[in-house]
Amino acid sequence: MLKPEGVLDRMCDAALRKDTVAFMDDVQLFWRKQWDLSQVADPYEKDALKYALKACFLERMAEVWGEPPKSQPMQAPGWCRGVPPVQKAFSVIPDEYREFYEGDLVSPIFGKRNIFAPRDFMFFV
């Protein structure tokens, strides 16, 4: 059975592989299923980068869902607030495309965890 936690795992794996298509498909799946983001259980992820990514994805989805044209206010789960930054910086954007984003504003959601993502990352749903 398809559950938010499993889809979040797939999103992490896709982001680590820089597989944008698979990642976008799963973000859209979260939206279509209308899962309550605040109810996604803490994965107690041992891998610090995956834990940080999962928290960022949920916080960013909550932000995107609340903005027009969706305007569906959501909250990320409370456990996201306690997820620390990663020690080694990571970028969700493939290195060969990073130069296109260097001048853009950085997403504060990802930036606070030492992860590079453009401000509009995940605004494609």
Secondary structure, 3 states (H helix, E strand, C coil): CCCHHHHHHHHHHHHHHCCHHHHHHHHHHHHHHCCCHHHCCCCCCCCHHHHHHHHHHHHHHHHHHHCCCCCCCCCCCHHHHHCCCCCCCEECCCHHHHCCCCCCCECHHHHCCCEECECCCCCCC
